[in-house]
Amino acid sequence: MKPLLSILAATLLLTACIDTSRSSRTTQINTTLGQEILDLKKALDQGAIDEREYRRMVEALAEERLDISPETAAEGGDDS
């Protein structure tokens, strides 16, 4: 009987140590548009990317972050 109680106690202790929650954890990194552009400039200055890549990436960031479409940019601003 004593070995059975020992096994039961060990099982209960191990079960208590296991995280049974099914929640997922998300890490969100918030950077400003300015910081991302500075990081790209640093990569350009260090030779990690060339001028063409730098300009393409900055344009893509602006379109994504500021919701600027190429048509809107050609017109000189947004509709607001």
C-alpha positions, 0 to 999 in steps of 0.5 A: 500500500505504501508504494502505491501512495508514493507513486500517487504522491509523485504523480500528483507533484509532477502534474502540478509542475506541468503547465497545462494551459493552452494559451499562446504567448506572442512577443510584439516588438514595436519600433518607430518608422524613424528607427527602422529607417536609421537601421537601414541607413546603418546597414547601407553605411556598413555595406550590408545593402546597396543604395537601390536596396536602401531606397526600395526598403525605405519606400516599402516601409513608408507604404506599409507604415503610412499607408501610402500607395505609389499612386498617392505618393505620385500625387504628393500626399494622401486624401485626408 
